[in-house]
Amino acid sequence: MFFLLFFAFSALAEGAQGVVLLWLTYALTNNAFLIGVMVVLGYLPAALLGLAYQRVADRGRADRLARTTNTVLSTTSFLLAVEQLLAGHRIGLSLVVIGMGQVVLSLVKMVNKAALGRLIRVSFDADGARRFLAMSSSASQIGQVVGAGLAGVVLAQGWVVGGLLGSALTYAASAVCMVLGTRGVARVINTVESAPSSGRAAPNRANPERARSSLRWNPRLVAVLVFSVPSSGGLQFMTTLLVPLAALVAPNQPSYYSLLNVVTVCGGFLAGIALSTNAVSPRRVLGWALPVVSVMALALAALARFDTKYPVALLSFALSLVITCHVVCMQVLTNQVPEEHETGQFAVVRNNAAALAKAAYSFAAGALIGVYGVGVAVRLLAVSMACFSLAWAVLRPAWRPGVAQA
């Protein structure tokens, strides 16, 4: 329970903070391109430094790393709130501090994700890990729904500093939940690290050379990296798109931006529920999600030209639902496809690929919207999803078994 609460509180803090920071950036500058830049700063540093961290990703106590990273996230959020309180209307200073905060958050989340991947791999068998990852995705989406909704209320009242302080306190609550949730897991980790190499675990202490060895690449690992790009990038494209989309469809209505955030997160929540309850199979998601996203993106581009607030919100919900289903499937494969002693390393490499995709898609979204408008940007997103759909259909037989039949 505490483990799931950790995911929920972390997502609540991240969701609220993301809404506030992106809205603040747009409010200060009225520039969609700078929104893309801020989103890029939230992912690119981790991608650039991730390969260096990958060498030590399977070292150290995963539970301690997870607790420490959430404490750092809380402290950074608090400092962002203090800066905004003191900065006043100094736009340049605010943008620099927001950008620096995004860089720190990017690096800390990289370490956090690798540690969580190791915790899950040690704590569950393969089927249990798949179910837990889906459940944790739903818990995260619940947190993001609440966070986005509260952020909308806060922004409507003009309480930007209050929103950032709330994020800091929620990150602190997630760190406490991690402490409570890993009390029993810590004993398992100690047992795993001291177990003989013939057991379930691949210990760092008993066989340090194996733990330090490089990843043994195979077509399945390559497939996970390649097809993490469209869904991870596409989801972040949608995040960057929401502020200018809301401004286009419902000008001067911050509450509509909050509504779009809430419905897209709700779509992500239902994606986790659908996969955890086997209402939809991973195989169908991997085969059909990207073509469906391509079609829906074209529909969104058509609707955005008119005063269609609720249809746009409904379509944004559907896009988030389908894209997140694909993201969750790739997260499960990231945790289960590599060898156990390579889980942390591959999690870092895959997160690097996802971070680069998020940075590239976010930058493209901001640049395209700033130059050509929302409609052109969304149509190019549809083209991108269609290209990856075709690649999956052509290359899937080469990756059997495992990824292609997931």
C-alpha positions, -999 to +999 in steps of 0.1 A: +000+000+000+027+025+009+046+016-023+015+026-043+010+057-022+046+066-030+038+065-068+005+085-062+021+113-042+052+115-065+029+119-095+007+144-077+037+166-070+051+162-105+017+168-121+010+199-101+045+213-105+046+207-142+013+225-148+024+255-127+058+258-143+046+255-179+017+279-173+041+303-155+066+301-185+038+309-209+023+336-187+057+354-184+066+352-221+035+343-242+059+321-262+051+285-270+087+278-281+100+285-245+075+260-232+092+234-254+126+246-242+116+241-205+103+207-213+135+198-231+155+209-200+134+185-180+147+155-200+178+163-220+203+165-191+193+130-180+198+117-215+232+133-218+245+120-185+226+088-184+252+067-202+278+076-176+254+068-148+245+035-165+278+021-154+269+023-118+231+020-121+230-015-105+252-005-075+241+007-041+209+001-021+179+008-044+156+016-014+180+042-001+185+058-035+147+061-040+143+077-006+171+101-012+160+112-046+125+121-034+140+142-006+161+161-032+129+166-054+111+181-024+140+204-016+143+216-052+105+223-054+108+243-022+136+264-036+116+271-068+088+284-046+111+307-027+126+320-059+092+328-074+082+345-041+113+368-042+117+373-080+086+394-085+083+405-121+120+398-131+112+376-160+147+367-170+156+356-135+125+335-132+131+318-165+168+310-156+158+295-122+129+275-137+153+261-163+179+252-137+152+236-116+142+215-146+178+203-151+181+192-114+148+175-115+158+157-147+189+142-132+173+132-099+144+115-117+169+095-138+185+080-106+150+076-091+136+056-120+166+032-121+163+026-084+126+019-086+131-005-115+155-025-093+132-025-063+103-038-084+124-065-101+136-078-067+102-076-050+080-093-075+081-123-099+075-115-137+037-116-136+036-097-103+059-071-117+037-067-148+006-062-126+023-039-102+037-017-129+002-014-144-012-007-109+015+019-101+008+035-135-028+039-125-018+052-090+005+077-107-023+088-130-046+093-101-020+115-085-015+135-117-053+140-120-054+154-085-023+174-090-034+189-123-068+197-108-054+214-078-029+233-099-058+246-120-075+259-088-043+274-076-036+292-109-071+305-111-066+322-078-031+334-087-014+314-060+017+303-080+040+302-050+014+281-031+013+256-059+051+251-058+051+249-021+024+223-022+045+203-047+074+204-023+053+191+006+038+163-016+073+152-027+082+150+010+051+129+017+062+105-011+096+101+005+080+092+038+058+066+020+090+051+005+105+048+039+074+030+052+069+009+021+105-004+019+109-015+055+103-052+046+118-048+011+152-038+026+156-073+041+149-088+007+175-066-010+201-076+016+193-112+010+194-107-028+227-089-027+243-117-006+227-146-024+248-171-045+249-164-082+228-195-090+197-180-073+170-157-085+190-126-080+222-115-097+241-100-068+264-071-070+286-082-040+288-119-047+297-114-084+309-078-089+324-085-123+290-096-136+273-066-121+298-043-138+296-059-172+282-041-202+247-049-215+246-078-238+226-064-267+201-084-286+172-076-310+146-075-282+165-049-262+169-028-294+132-031-301+123-018-267+145+012-272+132+020-307+095+017-299+098+036-267+104+067-289+070+073-304+048+069-273+072+086-249+078+114-273+042+116-284+029+119-248+054+147-241+043+164-274+008+164-260+020+180-227+038+208-246+007+212-269-018+217-241-011+253-232-013+267-268-041+244-276-061+257-246-052+293-256-065+286-292-097+268-283-106+288-252-086+321-250-080+336-216-095+307-197-069+291-174-095+267-161-097+251-196-060+244-196-065+227-162-094+207-177-072+195-205-046+184-180-071+166-159-088+147-188-054+137-203-043+123-170-076+105-166-069+088-199-036+077-186-052+064-154-077+043-174-048+029-195-032+015-164-065+000-152-071-016-186-037-033-187-036-043-150-070-060-154-062-076-188-091-057-203-067-051-232-037-072-240-002-058-245+000-076-279-030-056-292-017-024-277+017-028-294+000-036-327-027-010-328-019+019-305+003+039-328-020+037-359-050+048-337-030+077-323-022+088-359-058+089-369-069+107-337-042+133-341-055+142-375-090+145-360-077+168-333-059+190-359-093+194-376-113+202-345-088+227-331-097+252-358-132+256-344-148+266-311-151+230-300-140+229-264-156+197-252-149+176-283-112+187-281-111+177-245-127+143-253-102+137-281-073+147-259-085+122-233-087+094-259-052+103-272-037+101-237-055+068-231-040+051-261-005+066-259-002+057-222-012+021-229+017+019-252+040+036-227+031+012-200+037-018-222+072-005-230+078+001-193+069-036-186+092-048-213+120-026-200+116-043-166+113-078-179+132-082-211+168-077-198+186-102-176+180-096-139+215-083-131+211-059-161+178-044-151+192-011-137+216-006-166+189-012-192+164+010-173+189+039-175+196+033-212+159+030-221+151+061-200+179+079-219+162+070-252+128+080-238+143+113-225+158+121-258+125+113-275+107+135-251+132+164-255+130+161-293+093+159-295+088+187-270+113+210-288+096+202-321+062+209-307+072+243-293+090+252-325+063+240-349+035+257-329+054+289-327+061+291-364+032+272-381+005+269-354-012+241-335-028+224-366+004+218-385+022+206-354-005+180-346-006+168-382+031+162-382+026+142-349+002+120-368+028+115-396+054+105-370+031+079-354+022+065-389+059+060-397+066+041-365+034+020-371+047+010-405+081+001-390+065-021-364+045-040-390+076-046-411+102-054-385+081-072-358+088-108-371+126-102-366+120-096-328+102-128-319+099-142-293+094-117-265+088-082-277+067-090-308+045-114-290+042-094-257 
